[in-house]
């Protein structure tokens, strides 16, 4: 019985230590010792970080709702109308069923939309983290006191920031490519449905 309770205590303490990291202070300048420029710069970085974080959450919610609504609406429309004379046994290019073709096109558009969503969210996350790294580099350059779980290395931060900038540019471009591909698939599906109706 004692071993079980000691094990439970150890497991509980381990989980607490894993989820809550103790924050310590590094640097020498306190917030009260900052110049007006330093204080306004730190506040600007914090505001930008907060703005990008909020945009990331808002975009995620909006895109999930939009993709879900479009997917359900288009799929439901095709499935509910597949037995109607306009869709029943109608073929495209001699051998492809109109219903299966439209479902494949809408599924492709939805898949491209999900990939664009993933790319965009990761782009926002990287942009948010770039701002955080820039703030920490600024704090280190000006010997401003900061709190963190471990001491930051300026050169590692610069390397991580530059790597994040490259990935953010790549993901930003990838998002636009996926977005345009999604629009093309969606428009082809809609025009296929209109022409063959």
Secondary structure as UniProt FT lines:
FT   HELIX           2..19
FT   STRAND          24..26
FT   HELIX           31..33
FT   HELIX           36..81
FT   TURN            82..83
FT   TURN            85..89
FT   STRAND          91..92
FT   TURN            93..95
FT   STRAND          96..97
FT   HELIX           98..141
FT   TURN            142..143
FT   STRAND          146..148
FT   HELIX           154..195
//
